[in-house]
Amino acid sequence: MRLLLYKQDEICVLEEELGRIDKSEPCELFLGNRRRDKNQQRKVVMKSLEEKLAEYGSFTLGGREEKSS
């Protein structure tokens, strides 16, 4: 359980960082079209977020599979 909470907090930190990046963005945001987003910092954070979400998903799905076996 603690590990899941830890992973959730990592995700929250990345989301907060994205919020800061978005607020400081001098240009119009194109969040619905990543190809038009030229902000490299946001791309790095998004990649990290993708990895953390995959880790979190593997823990939650793995736990569910063990219980059903």
Secondary structure, DSSP 8 states (H G I E B T S, - for coil): -HHHHHHHHHHHHHHHHHHHHHHT--S---TT-GGG---HHHHHHHHHHHHHHHHHHHHHHHHHHHHH-
